[in-house]
Amino acid sequence: MRLLIILALTLMTASTTLLAETPVRHVVSFKFKASTPAEEIRKIESAFSALRSKIPQIQSLEWGTDVGPEGLSKGFTHMWILTFSDLPALKTYIDHPDHVAFVNLLKPNLEDVFVLDFHSKN
C-alpha cells in the first residue's frame, strides 16, 4: 500500500511538472460593438499586434478575422493566439503595463470577449 501511495505521488508530481513546462496558448476573440468605426478597429488591431515587440514573454502572436463559411462565429470577428512558455509568463503578460493600456483602449469598443488558456499538447 505504501508503495502505491509513493508511486501515485511521484506520478502526480511528474504530471504537474510536465504541464508547468509545456507552452501555454492564450486564445482571445473579440466581438466589437456595432458602433465601433472601422478606423478604431484597425487601431486596436495594430495596438494588439504591437504587444509582441513590447512584452518579451510573448513567444508568438498570430491573429486574423473570421472567414468561415459556416456562419457560426456568433458575431466574434477577431481571433488572437498567443504563446507563452508557461503560466507565470502568461501572468506577467496579463499584468504588464502595455497590456493593461491595450485593454483600456479596447474595452470601450467591445461588446463581448472570449478568452481561453490551455497547455499545448501534441
ChimeraX commands (.cxc) that place a marker at each C-alpha (Angstrom):
marker #1 position 0.00,0.00,0.00 radius 0.5
marker #1 position 2.78,2.38,0.95 radius 0.5
marker #1 position 4.48,1.73,-2.39 radius 0.5
marker #1 position 1.25,2.59,-4.25 radius 0.5
marker #1 position 0.97,5.91,-2.41 radius 0.5
marker #1 position 4.59,6.79,-3.20 radius 0.5
marker #1 position 4.05,5.86,-6.85 radius 0.5
marker #1 position 0.86,7.94,-7.06 radius 0.5
marker #1 position 2.57,10.98,-5.51 radius 0.5
marker #1 position 5.51,10.60,-7.89 radius 0.5
marker #1 position 3.20,10.44,-10.91 radius 0.5
marker #1 position 1.22,13.47,-9.73 radius 0.5
marker #1 position 4.42,15.48,-9.24 radius 0.5
marker #1 position 5.77,14.44,-12.65 radius 0.5
marker #1 position 2.46,15.30,-14.30 radius 0.5
marker #1 position 2.35,18.74,-12.69 radius 0.5
marker #1 position 5.97,19.40,-13.65 radius 0.5
marker #1 position 5.35,18.40,-17.26 radius 0.5
marker #1 position 2.31,20.68,-17.51 radius 0.5
marker #1 position 4.24,23.56,-15.98 radius 0.5
marker #1 position 6.90,23.13,-18.66 radius 0.5
marker #1 position 4.57,22.93,-21.65 radius 0.5
marker #1 position 3.70,26.04,-23.61 radius 0.5
marker #1 position 0.53,27.91,-22.79 radius 0.5
marker #1 position -1.72,29.16,-25.58 radius 0.5
marker #1 position -3.77,32.27,-24.86 radius 0.5
marker #1 position -6.72,32.44,-27.25 radius 0.5
marker #1 position -8.74,35.67,-27.39 radius 0.5
marker #1 position -11.71,36.53,-29.57 radius 0.5
marker #1 position -13.42,39.92,-29.90 radius 0.5
marker #1 position -16.94,40.94,-30.76 radius 0.5
marker #1 position -16.93,44.68,-31.37 radius 0.5
marker #1 position -19.85,46.99,-30.72 radius 0.5
marker #1 position -21.77,47.74,-33.93 radius 0.5
marker #1 position -20.99,51.42,-33.37 radius 0.5
marker #1 position -17.20,50.90,-33.43 radius 0.5
marker #1 position -15.77,52.64,-36.53 radius 0.5
marker #1 position -13.53,50.60,-38.84 radius 0.5
marker #1 position -10.69,53.04,-38.18 radius 0.5
marker #1 position -10.89,52.33,-34.44 radius 0.5
marker #1 position -10.84,48.57,-35.10 radius 0.5
marker #1 position -7.69,49.00,-37.22 radius 0.5
marker #1 position -6.12,50.99,-34.38 radius 0.5
marker #1 position -6.94,48.16,-31.95 radius 0.5
marker #1 position -5.53,45.54,-34.34 radius 0.5
marker #1 position -2.27,47.49,-34.59 radius 0.5
marker #1 position -2.07,48.03,-30.84 radius 0.5
marker #1 position -2.60,44.34,-30.09 radius 0.5
marker #1 position -0.03,43.29,-32.71 radius 0.5
marker #1 position 2.48,45.76,-31.24 radius 0.5
marker #1 position 2.38,43.97,-27.88 radius 0.5
marker #1 position 4.62,41.29,-29.43 radius 0.5
marker #1 position 7.53,43.74,-29.55 radius 0.5
marker #1 position 6.76,45.29,-26.15 radius 0.5
marker #1 position 6.28,42.24,-23.94 radius 0.5
marker #1 position 9.15,39.74,-24.09 radius 0.5
marker #1 position 7.10,36.91,-22.56 radius 0.5
marker #1 position 5.09,36.62,-25.80 radius 0.5
marker #1 position 6.79,33.84,-27.77 radius 0.5
marker #1 position 4.45,34.12,-30.73 radius 0.5
marker #1 position 1.38,36.08,-31.73 radius 0.5
marker #1 position -0.89,35.41,-34.66 radius 0.5
marker #1 position -4.30,36.71,-35.50 radius 0.5
marker #1 position -6.94,37.01,-38.14 radius 0.5
marker #1 position -10.56,37.79,-38.84 radius 0.5
marker #1 position -13.37,35.33,-39.42 radius 0.5
marker #1 position -13.53,33.95,-42.95 radius 0.5
marker #1 position -15.50,30.79,-42.15 radius 0.5
marker #1 position -18.36,29.80,-44.43 radius 0.5
marker #1 position -20.34,28.13,-41.61 radius 0.5
marker #1 position -21.58,31.36,-40.04 radius 0.5
marker #1 position -21.02,30.08,-36.51 radius 0.5
marker #1 position -18.85,32.92,-35.19 radius 0.5
marker #1 position -21.72,34.36,-33.09 radius 0.5
marker #1 position -20.60,37.88,-34.03 radius 0.5
marker #1 position -16.98,37.40,-32.95 radius 0.5
marker #1 position -14.83,38.79,-35.73 radius 0.5
marker #1 position -11.21,38.69,-34.49 radius 0.5
marker #1 position -9.16,35.79,-33.12 radius 0.5
marker #1 position -5.77,36.11,-31.48 radius 0.5
marker #1 position -3.50,33.23,-30.47 radius 0.5
marker #1 position -0.51,33.99,-28.27 radius 0.5
marker #1 position 2.05,31.51,-26.99 radius 0.5
marker #1 position 3.85,31.72,-23.65 radius 0.5
marker #1 position 6.47,29.44,-22.15 radius 0.5
marker #1 position 4.41,28.78,-19.03 radius 0.5
marker #1 position 1.66,30.13,-16.76 radius 0.5
marker #1 position 3.95,32.60,-14.92 radius 0.5
marker #1 position 4.88,34.14,-18.30 radius 0.5
marker #1 position 1.17,34.47,-19.13 radius 0.5
marker #1 position 0.53,36.14,-15.76 radius 0.5
marker #1 position 3.40,38.58,-16.40 radius 0.5
marker #1 position 1.83,39.44,-19.76 radius 0.5
marker #1 position -1.62,39.99,-18.23 radius 0.5
marker #1 position -0.22,42.37,-15.60 radius 0.5
marker #1 position 2.24,44.12,-17.95 radius 0.5
marker #1 position 1.59,47.90,-18.21 radius 0.5
marker #1 position 1.49,47.74,-22.03 radius 0.5
marker #1 position -1.18,45.02,-21.92 radius 0.5
marker #1 position -3.18,46.98,-19.34 radius 0.5
marker #1 position -3.01,50.08,-21.58 radius 0.5
marker #1 position -4.20,47.98,-24.53 radius 0.5
marker #1 position -7.15,46.64,-22.54 radius 0.5
marker #1 position -8.10,50.21,-21.63 radius 0.5
marker #1 position -8.07,51.13,-25.34 radius 0.5
marker #1 position -10.11,48.05,-26.24 radius 0.5
marker #1 position -12.81,47.98,-23.53 radius 0.5
marker #1 position -14.98,50.89,-24.72 radius 0.5
marker #1 position -15.32,49.19,-28.13 radius 0.5
marker #1 position -16.09,45.64,-27.02 radius 0.5
marker #1 position -19.50,44.05,-26.98 radius 0.5
marker #1 position -18.03,40.74,-25.83 radius 0.5
marker #1 position -14.74,38.90,-25.44 radius 0.5
marker #1 position -13.84,35.24,-25.19 radius 0.5
marker #1 position -10.58,34.07,-23.59 radius 0.5
marker #1 position -9.29,30.53,-23.19 radius 0.5
marker #1 position -5.86,29.49,-21.92 radius 0.5
marker #1 position -4.58,25.95,-22.36 radius 0.5
marker #1 position -1.43,23.87,-22.19 radius 0.5
marker #1 position -0.43,22.86,-25.67 radius 0.5
marker #1 position -0.49,19.13,-26.31 radius 0.5
marker #1 position 0.71,17.41,-29.46 radius 0.5
marker link #1:1,2 radius 0.2
marker link #1:2,3 radius 0.2
marker link #1:3,4 radius 0.2
marker link #1:4,5 radius 0.2
marker link #1:5,6 radius 0.2
marker link #1:6,7 radius 0.2
marker link #1:7,8 radius 0.2
marker link #1:8,9 radius 0.2
marker link #1:9,10 radius 0.2
marker link #1:10,11 radius 0.2
marker link #1:11,12 radius 0.2
marker link #1:12,13 radius 0.2
marker link #1:13,14 radius 0.2
marker link #1:14,15 radius 0.2
marker link #1:15,16 radius 0.2
marker link #1:16,17 radius 0.2
marker link #1:17,18 radius 0.2
marker link #1:18,19 radius 0.2
marker link #1:19,20 radius 0.2
marker link #1:20,21 radius 0.2
marker link #1:21,22 radius 0.2
marker link #1:22,23 radius 0.2
marker link #1:23,24 radius 0.2
marker link #1:24,25 radius 0.2
marker link #1:25,26 radius 0.2
marker link #1:26,27 radius 0.2
marker link #1:27,28 radius 0.2
marker link #1:28,29 radius 0.2
marker link #1:29,30 radius 0.2
marker link #1:30,31 radius 0.2
marker link #1:31,32 radius 0.2
marker link #1:32,33 radius 0.2
marker link #1:33,34 radius 0.2
marker link #1:34,35 radius 0.2
marker link #1:35,36 radius 0.2
marker link #1:36,37 radius 0.2
marker link #1:37,38 radius 0.2
marker link #1:38,39 radius 0.2
marker link #1:39,40 radius 0.2
marker link #1:40,41 radius 0.2
marker link #1:41,42 radius 0.2
marker link #1:42,43 radius 0.2
marker link #1:43,44 radius 0.2
marker link #1:44,45 radius 0.2
marker link #1:45,46 radius 0.2
marker link #1:46,47 radius 0.2
marker link #1:47,48 radius 0.2
marker link #1:48,49 radius 0.2
marker link #1:49,50 radius 0.2
marker link #1:50,51 radius 0.2
marker link #1:51,52 radius 0.2
marker link #1:52,53 radius 0.2
marker link #1:53,54 radius 0.2
marker link #1:54,55 radius 0.2
marker link #1:55,56 radius 0.2
marker link #1:56,57 radius 0.2
marker link #1:57,58 radius 0.2
marker link #1:58,59 radius 0.2
marker link #1:59,60 radius 0.2
marker link #1:60,61 radius 0.2
marker link #1:61,62 radius 0.2
marker link #1:62,63 radius 0.2
marker link #1:63,64 radius 0.2
marker link #1:64,65 radius 0.2
marker link #1:65,66 radius 0.2
marker link #1:66,67 radius 0.2
marker link #1:67,68 radius 0.2
marker link #1:68,69 radius 0.2
marker link #1:69,70 radius 0.2
marker link #1:70,71 radius 0.2
marker link #1:71,72 radius 0.2
marker link #1:72,73 radius 0.2
marker link #1:73,74 radius 0.2
marker link #1:74,75 radius 0.2
marker link #1:75,76 radius 0.2
marker link #1:76,77 radius 0.2
marker link #1:77,78 radius 0.2
marker link #1:78,79 radius 0.2
marker link #1:79,80 radius 0.2
marker link #1:80,81 radius 0.2
marker link #1:81,82 radius 0.2
marker link #1:82,83 radius 0.2
marker link #1:83,84 radius 0.2
marker link #1:84,85 radius 0.2
marker link #1:85,86 radius 0.2
marker link #1:86,87 radius 0.2
marker link #1:87,88 radius 0.2
marker link #1:88,89 radius 0.2
marker link #1:89,90 radius 0.2
marker link #1:90,91 radius 0.2
marker link #1:91,92 radius 0.2
marker link #1:92,93 radius 0.2
marker link #1:93,94 radius 0.2
marker link #1:94,95 radius 0.2
marker link #1:95,96 radius 0.2
marker link #1:96,97 radius 0.2
marker link #1:97,98 radius 0.2
marker link #1:98,99 radius 0.2
marker link #1:99,100 radius 0.2
marker link #1:100,101 radius 0.2
marker link #1:101,102 radius 0.2
marker link #1:102,103 radius 0.2
marker link #1:103,104 radius 0.2
marker link #1:104,105 radius 0.2
marker link #1:105,106 radius 0.2
marker link #1:106,107 radius 0.2
marker link #1:107,108 radius 0.2
marker link #1:108,109 radius 0.2
marker link #1:109,110 radius 0.2
marker link #1:110,111 radius 0.2
marker link #1:111,112 radius 0.2
marker link #1:112,113 radius 0.2
marker link #1:113,114 radius 0.2
marker link #1:114,115 radius 0.2
marker link #1:115,116 radius 0.2
marker link #1:116,117 radius 0.2
marker link #1:117,118 radius 0.2
marker link #1:118,119 radius 0.2
marker link #1:119,120 radius 0.2
marker link #1:120,121 radius 0.2
marker link #1:121,122 radius 0.2
view
